[in-house]
Amino acid sequence: MNDQQRGHEPATTHRLASNMTDIMPKRTFNLLSISTYVIVFAVGIPMLIAAFATEDPDRWLIAGLYAALVVLLIADERSVWPHTDLMNHTYMAISTILVTSLAILDPNIGPGIILFFMLSSQATTLFPWRTGLIWLGIFTFITGIVLFIGFGGPEGLLILPIYGAGYAFFAVFANQTREAIEAQNESERLYHELQQAHAQLRNYAEQVEELTIIEERNRLAREMHDTVGHRLTVSAVHLEAAQRLIPDNPEKASTMVETVRGQITEALTELRQAVAALRAPVEEDLSLINSLQRLATQFEQGTGITVQLELPEDFPPLEPKQRQAMYRAAQETLTNVQRHSQAQHVWLQLQVQNDSLILYISDDGIGVPPDLQPSGFGLKGLSERATQLGGNFHLAPRPDGGTQATFHIPIIVEPQ
């Protein structure tokens, strides 16, 4: 930011010592506030002690000027007046007059001038940097006059650079502290906004989840009403009609009962599909590794057959249909092991090979013929599922006895 831009900044953005409670943490504010009071009391108290100890004729004037400076400083700290440019310049001018008077009245000359250090730090916090430098120049000029008068000649100007350097140091220190506080304040503001955004996002997520659940429940309710409910209603009507026809026309009644039986069978099928839709996400929404681990644990607990897992640590992301296919292959194969193999151990191995995913499930049961083709509905379904995904499924005898099922599909990386 250039000086011209700084000159257009509001004066309130440069206040540190006077309006700290509104724009920055109190702990950081104390860093400059304490240093200001340390300078004032470290210089003023010894000055007063020396003036009264030596019975300086101006001791009461020194005490009054010093008291006025302290009161003015406290009033500025507490923002007693509005902090406009005019009031800030007025405050700085009155403080400069008080410090100059104390420096001239101070018999030791040097201590009174140190009070300009305090004003130097305030100049760069009350005003833009360029305006603050002008005030530093005024302090340095007044210091040179005081030193010239106090030492009775130009030799006093030899120590002027020391005071000038001190003013510059306090000004830079105050400016850097102000910028650090503003940066900290901005970080806290952004952190607070981030917390609010996070809370709002979490609230939105909960609402979306709740709405999703409600929508799914409504969908299932409509589905059950339109399918199972419809078939059961039709079945009830047919049964009533068949009941009335039994005495007079038993053949037609039997035909109607057979129709009802078909309707109920279809209703049961649709009911199973609805239940499967409700249960599937519990496992299928998990990662494939976690869902296979859970499936193996449930299989062991339910059958007593030991399952040994071998799963890869580094696993690529998959599309949902691939995860579902792998899970269903493991589920159906383990079910067949339980029903037919008479096995005591099962080995479930998942491998990633050359952009392909291969699931091996082996058992130590009675085995299968070498030329066996999948014939059951479940095994046929797995073969069809593998083919749809560009892979294959087959059963073969295990070399050490038993059966080995292999489900192989190419990997399709889930889009990010």
C-alpha positions as CSV (number, residue, x, y, z in Angstrom):
1,M,0.0,0.0,0.0
2,N,1.4,3.4,-1.0
3,D,1.4,6.6,1.1
4,Q,-1.5,8.1,-0.9
5,Q,-3.6,5.1,-0.2
6,R,-2.7,5.1,3.5
7,G,-3.7,8.8,3.6
8,H,-7.2,7.8,2.7
9,E,-7.6,5.1,5.4
10,P,-9.9,6.0,8.2
11,A,-8.2,7.1,11.3
12,T,-10.0,4.5,13.4
13,T,-8.3,1.6,11.5
14,H,-5.0,2.9,12.9
15,R,-6.1,3.2,16.5
16,L,-4.5,0.7,18.9
17,A,-4.0,2.3,22.2
18,S,-7.3,4.1,22.3
19,N,-9.9,1.7,21.0
20,M,-8.4,-1.7,21.6
21,T,-11.3,-3.4,23.3
22,D,-13.4,-3.2,20.1
23,I,-10.9,-4.5,17.6
24,M,-8.4,-6.8,19.2
25,P,-7.8,-9.2,22.1
26,K,-7.0,-7.6,25.5
27,R,-3.9,-9.7,26.0
28,T,-2.2,-8.4,22.9
29,F,-3.3,-4.8,23.6
30,N,-1.5,-5.0,27.0
31,L,1.8,-5.5,25.2
32,L,1.8,-1.8,24.0
33,S,-0.3,-0.4,26.8
34,I,2.0,-1.7,29.5
35,S,5.1,-0.5,27.7
36,T,3.6,3.0,27.4
37,Y,2.8,3.1,31.1
38,V,6.2,1.7,32.0
39,I,7.9,4.6,30.1
40,V,5.7,7.2,31.7
41,F,6.2,6.1,35.3
42,A,9.8,5.1,34.8
43,V,10.6,8.6,33.7
44,G,8.0,10.6,35.7
45,I,8.5,9.2,39.2
46,P,12.3,9.7,39.3
47,M,11.7,13.2,37.9
48,L,9.3,14.1,40.6
49,I,11.5,12.6,43.3
50,A,14.5,14.6,42.1
51,A,12.5,17.8,41.8
52,F,11.1,17.6,45.3
53,A,14.3,16.2,46.8
54,T,16.2,19.2,45.6
55,E,13.3,21.6,46.3
56,D,13.3,22.7,42.7
57,P,11.3,25.9,42.4
58,D,9.3,24.4,39.5
59,R,8.6,21.2,41.3
60,W,4.8,21.8,41.6
61,L,4.6,22.9,38.0
62,I,6.5,19.7,37.0
63,A,4.1,17.6,39.1
64,G,1.1,19.4,37.5
65,L,2.3,18.9,34.0
66,Y,3.1,15.2,34.7
67,A,-0.3,14.6,36.3
68,A,-1.9,16.3,33.2
69,L,0.0,14.0,30.9
70,V,-1.0,10.8,32.8
71,V,-4.6,11.9,32.9
72,L,-4.6,12.6,29.2
73,L,-3.0,9.3,28.4
74,I,-5.6,7.4,30.5
75,A,-8.4,9.3,28.9
76,D,-7.1,8.4,25.4
77,E,-6.7,4.8,26.4
78,R,-10.3,4.7,27.6
79,S,-11.6,6.5,24.5
80,V,-13.2,9.4,26.4
81,W,-13.5,11.5,23.2
82,P,-14.4,10.5,19.7
83,H,-11.3,9.3,17.8
84,T,-11.5,11.5,14.7
85,D,-8.4,12.9,12.9
86,L,-9.0,16.3,14.5
87,M,-9.2,14.9,18.0
88,N,-6.2,12.6,17.5
89,H,-4.1,15.5,16.3
90,T,-5.3,17.6,19.2
91,Y,-4.4,14.9,21.6
92,M,-1.0,14.5,20.1
93,A,-0.3,18.3,20.1
94,I,-1.3,18.7,23.8
95,S,0.8,15.7,24.7
96,T,3.7,17.1,22.8
97,I,3.4,20.5,24.6
98,L,3.3,18.7,28.0
99,V,6.3,16.5,27.2
100,T,8.3,19.5,25.8
101,S,7.5,21.5,28.9
102,L,8.6,18.7,31.2
103,A,11.9,18.2,29.2
104,I,12.7,21.9,29.5
105,L,11.9,22.0,33.2
106,D,13.7,18.8,33.9
107,P,17.1,19.8,35.5
108,N,18.7,16.6,34.1
109,I,17.4,17.3,30.6
110,G,17.6,13.7,29.3
111,P,14.8,11.9,31.3
112,G,12.1,14.3,30.2
113,I,12.9,13.8,26.5
114,I,12.4,10.0,26.9
115,L,8.7,10.6,27.1
116,F,8.8,11.2,23.4
117,F,9.4,7.5,23.0
118,M,5.9,6.9,24.3
119,L,4.4,9.5,21.9
120,S,6.4,7.9,19.0
121,S,4.7,4.6,19.5
122,Q,1.3,6.3,19.7
123,A,1.9,8.3,16.5
124,T,2.1,5.3,14.3
125,T,-1.0,3.7,15.9
126,L,-3.2,6.8,15.8
127,F,-2.4,7.8,12.2
128,P,-1.3,6.3,8.9
129,W,2.4,5.6,8.6
130,R,3.2,8.7,6.6
131,T,1.4,11.0,9.1
132,G,3.1,9.2,12.0
133,L,6.5,10.0,10.4
134,I,5.7,13.7,10.3
135,W,5.1,13.6,14.1
136,L,8.4,11.7,14.6
137,G,10.1,14.5,12.7
138,I,8.4,17.1,15.0
139,F,9.6,15.1,18.1
140,T,13.1,14.9,16.7
141,F,13.1,18.7,15.9
142,I,11.9,19.6,19.4
143,T,14.4,17.2,21.0
144,G,17.2,19.0,19.1
145,I,16.1,22.4,20.4
146,V,15.8,21.1,24.0
147,L,19.3,19.5,23.8
148,F,20.7,22.7,22.2
149,I,19.3,24.8,25.0
150,G,20.0,22.4,27.8
151,F,23.7,21.9,26.9
152,G,24.2,25.5,26.0
153,G,25.4,24.9,22.5
154,P,25.8,22.6,19.5
155,E,27.5,19.9,21.5
156,G,24.1,18.8,22.8
157,L,23.1,17.9,19.2
158,L,25.7,15.1,19.2
159,I,23.3,12.8,21.1
160,L,20.3,13.8,19.0
161,P,20.8,10.7,16.6
162,I,20.4,8.4,19.6
163,Y,17.0,9.9,20.5
164,G,16.0,9.9,16.8
165,A,16.9,6.2,16.5
166,G,14.9,5.5,19.7
167,Y,11.8,7.3,18.3
168,A,12.1,5.3,15.1
169,F,12.5,2.0,17.0
170,F,9.4,2.6,19.1
171,A,7.4,3.7,16.1
172,V,8.4,0.6,14.1
173,F,7.7,-1.6,17.1
174,A,4.3,-0.2,17.6
175,N,3.5,-0.4,13.9
176,Q,4.6,-4.0,13.6
177,T,2.6,-4.9,16.7
178,R,-0.5,-3.2,15.3
179,E,-0.2,-5.2,12.1
180,A,0.3,-8.4,14.0
181,I,-2.7,-7.7,16.1
182,E,-4.8,-6.9,13.0
183,A,-3.6,-10.2,11.4
184,Q,-4.5,-12.1,14.6
185,N,-7.9,-10.4,14.7
186,E,-8.5,-11.3,11.1
187,S,-7.5,-14.9,11.8
188,E,-9.9,-15.1,14.8
189,R,-12.7,-13.6,12.7
190,L,-12.1,-16.1,9.9
191,Y,-11.9,-19.0,12.4
192,H,-15.2,-17.8,13.9
193,E,-16.8,-17.7,10.5
194,L,-15.4,-21.1,9.7
195,Q,-16.9,-22.5,12.9
196,Q,-20.3,-21.0,12.0
197,A,-20.0,-22.3,8.4
198,H,-19.1,-25.8,9.8
199,A,-22.1,-25.8,12.2
200,Q,-24.4,-24.6,9.4
201,L,-23.0,-27.3,7.0
202,R,-23.5,-29.9,9.7
203,N,-27.0,-28.7,10.2
204,Y,-27.7,-28.9,6.5
205,A,-26.2,-32.4,6.3
206,E,-28.5,-33.5,9.1
207,Q,-31.5,-32.0,7.4
208,V,-30.6,-33.6,4.1
209,E,-30.1,-37.0,5.8
210,E,-33.4,-36.7,7.5
211,L,-35.2,-35.7,4.3
212,T,-33.5,-38.5,2.4
213,I,-34.7,-41.0,5.0
214,I,-38.2,-39.6,4.9
215,E,-38.2,-39.7,1.1
216,E,-37.0,-43.3,1.1
217,R,-39.6,-44.3,3.6
218,N,-42.3,-42.7,1.6
219,R,-41.0,-44.4,-1.6
220,L,-41.0,-47.8,0.1
221,A,-44.4,-47.1,1.5
222,R,-45.8,-46.3,-1.9
223,E,-44.0,-49.3,-3.4
224,M,-45.4,-51.7,-0.7
225,H,-48.9,-50.2,-1.2
226,D,-48.8,-50.4,-5.0
227,T,-47.3,-53.9,-5.2
228,V,-47.8,-56.1,-2.1
229,G,-50.8,-54.2,-0.9
230,H,-52.5,-54.4,-4.3
231,R,-51.9,-58.2,-4.6
232,L,-53.1,-58.9,-1.1
233,T,-56.2,-56.9,-1.8
234,V,-56.9,-58.8,-5.0
235,S,-56.2,-62.0,-3.1
236,A,-58.7,-61.2,-0.4
237,V,-61.4,-60.4,-3.0
238,H,-60.8,-63.7,-4.8
239,L,-60.9,-65.7,-1.6
240,E,-64.2,-64.2,-0.6
241,A,-65.5,-65.0,-4.0
242,A,-64.1,-68.6,-3.9
243,Q,-65.6,-69.1,-0.4
244,R,-69.1,-68.3,-1.8
245,L,-68.5,-70.6,-4.8
246,I,-67.3,-73.7,-2.9
247,P,-70.9,-75.2,-2.3
248,D,-72.1,-74.6,-5.9
249,N,-69.1,-74.5,-8.2
250,P,-66.0,-76.1,-6.5
251,E,-64.0,-76.3,-9.7
252,K,-64.2,-72.5,-10.3
253,A,-63.5,-71.9,-6.6
254,S,-60.4,-74.1,-6.9
255,T,-59.3,-72.1,-9.9
256,M,-59.7,-68.9,-8.0
257,V,-57.7,-70.2,-5.0
258,E,-54.9,-71.2,-7.4
259,T,-55.0,-67.6,-8.8
260,V,-54.8,-66.3,-5.2
261,R,-51.8,-68.6,-4.5
262,G,-50.0,-67.1,-7.5
263,Q,-50.8,-63.6,-6.3
264,I,-49.5,-64.4,-2.8
265,T,-46.3,-65.9,-4.2
266,E,-45.6,-62.8,-6.2
267,A,-46.4,-60.6,-3.2
268,L,-43.9,-62.6,-1.2
269,T,-41.3,-62.1,-3.9
270,E,-41.9,-58.4,-4.0
271,L,-41.8,-58.3,-0.2
272,R,-38.4,-60.0,-0.2
273,Q,-37.1,-57.5,-2.7
274,A,-38.3,-54.6,-0.5
275,V,-36.6,-56.1,2.5
276,A,-33.4,-56.7,0.6
277,A,-33.5,-53.0,-0.5
278,L,-33.7,-52.0,3.2
279,R,-30.9,-54.3,4.4
280,A,-28.4,-54.0,1.5
281,P,-27.0,-50.5,2.3
282,V,-25.9,-51.6,5.7
283,E,-23.2,-53.7,4.1
284,E,-22.9,-52.3,0.6
285,D,-22.4,-48.7,1.7
286,L,-19.3,-49.8,3.6
287,S,-15.9,-50.1,1.9
288,L,-15.4,-53.5,0.3
289,I,-12.7,-54.4,2.7
290,N,-14.8,-53.6,5.8
291,S,-17.9,-55.3,4.3
292,L,-16.0,-58.5,3.6
293,Q,-14.5,-58.5,7.1
294,R,-17.9,-58.2,8.6
295,L,-19.4,-60.9,6.3
296,A,-16.6,-63.3,7.3
297,T,-17.2,-62.6,11.0
298,Q,-20.9,-63.2,10.7
299,F,-20.4,-66.4,8.7
300,E,-18.0,-67.8,11.3
301,Q,-20.3,-67.0,14.1
302,G,-23.3,-68.4,12.3
303,T,-21.8,-71.6,11.0
304,G,-18.7,-72.4,13.1
305,I,-16.7,-72.7,9.9
306,T,-13.3,-71.0,10.1
307,V,-12.7,-68.2,7.6
308,Q,-9.2,-67.0,6.8
309,L,-9.0,-63.6,5.2
310,E,-6.3,-62.3,2.9
311,L,-7.2,-58.7,1.9
312,P,-4.9,-56.1,0.2
313,E,-3.8,-53.1,2.3
314,D,-3.6,-50.7,-0.7
315,F,-7.0,-50.9,-2.4
316,P,-8.3,-48.7,-5.3
317,P,-11.6,-46.9,-5.2
318,L,-14.4,-48.8,-7.0
319,E,-17.7,-47.9,-8.5
320,P,-20.7,-48.9,-6.4
321,K,-21.8,-51.6,-8.8
322,Q,-18.3,-53.2,-8.6
323,R,-18.4,-53.2,-4.8
324,Q,-21.8,-54.7,-4.8
325,A,-20.8,-57.4,-7.3
326,M,-17.8,-58.4,-5.2
327,Y,-19.8,-58.4,-2.0
328,R,-22.6,-60.5,-3.5
329,A,-20.1,-63.0,-5.0
330,A,-18.6,-63.5,-1.5
331,Q,-22.0,-63.7,0.1
332,E,-23.5,-66.2,-2.3
333,T,-20.3,-68.4,-2.4
334,L,-20.2,-68.6,1.4
335,T,-23.8,-69.6,1.4
336,N,-23.2,-72.5,-1.0
337,V,-20.2,-73.6,1.1
338,Q,-22.5,-73.7,4.2
339,R,-25.2,-75.7,2.3
340,H,-23.2,-78.1,0.2
341,S,-19.5,-78.4,0.9
342,Q,-19.4,-79.9,4.4
343,A,-16.2,-77.8,4.9
344,Q,-14.4,-77.0,8.1
345,H,-12.3,-74.1,6.7
346,V,-12.8,-71.4,4.1
347,W,-10.1,-69.2,2.6
348,L,-11.3,-65.8,1.2
349,Q,-8.6,-64.0,-0.8
350,L,-9.0,-60.6,-2.6
351,Q,-6.3,-59.6,-5.0
352,V,-5.6,-56.7,-7.3
353,Q,-3.7,-57.9,-10.5
354,N,-3.1,-55.8,-13.6
355,D,-6.1,-53.5,-13.3
356,S,-8.3,-56.4,-12.4
357,L,-10.0,-57.5,-9.2
358,I,-10.0,-61.2,-8.4
359,L,-11.9,-62.8,-5.5
360,Y,-10.9,-66.4,-4.6
361,I,-13.0,-68.4,-2.1
362,S,-11.7,-71.9,-1.4
363,D,-12.9,-74.6,1.0
364,D,-11.8,-78.0,2.2
365,G,-15.1,-79.7,1.7
366,I,-16.2,-82.6,-0.5
367,G,-15.4,-80.7,-3.8
368,V,-17.1,-80.5,-7.1
369,P,-16.7,-82.3,-10.5
370,P,-14.1,-80.7,-12.8
371,D,-16.7,-80.0,-15.5
372,L,-19.4,-78.6,-13.2
373,Q,-21.2,-75.5,-14.5
374,P,-23.1,-73.1,-12.3
375,S,-26.7,-74.3,-12.3
376,G,-28.3,-72.8,-9.2
377,F,-30.1,-69.5,-9.4
378,G,-27.5,-67.8,-7.2
379,L,-24.5,-69.1,-9.0
380,K,-26.0,-68.3,-12.4
381,G,-26.7,-64.8,-11.1
382,L,-23.0,-64.4,-10.2
383,S,-21.9,-65.6,-13.6
384,E,-24.3,-63.1,-15.3
385,R,-23.2,-60.3,-13.0
386,A,-19.5,-60.9,-13.7
387,T,-20.2,-61.0,-17.5
388,Q,-22.1,-57.7,-17.3
389,L,-19.0,-56.1,-15.7
390,G,-16.6,-57.6,-18.3
391,G,-15.4,-60.4,-16.1
392,N,-16.1,-64.1,-15.4
393,F,-17.0,-66.5,-12.6
394,H,-16.3,-70.2,-12.4
395,L,-16.0,-73.1,-10.0
396,A,-13.2,-75.6,-10.0
397,P,-11.8,-78.3,-7.7
398,R,-9.3,-77.1,-5.1
399,P,-5.8,-78.8,-5.6
400,D,-5.7,-79.9,-1.9
401,G,-9.4,-81.0,-1.9
402,G,-12.5,-79.0,-1.8
403,T,-13.8,-76.3,-4.1
404,Q,-12.4,-72.9,-5.3
405,A,-14.7,-70.2,-6.7
406,T,-13.1,-67.4,-8.7
407,F,-14.9,-64.1,-9.4
408,H,-12.9,-61.8,-11.7
409,I,-13.8,-58.3,-13.0
410,P,-11.8,-55.4,-14.5
411,I,-11.3,-52.4,-12.2
412,I,-13.3,-49.3,-13.1
413,V,-12.0,-46.4,-10.9
414,E,-14.8,-44.5,-9.2
415,P,-15.0,-41.0,-10.5
416,Q,-13.8,-38.3,-8.1
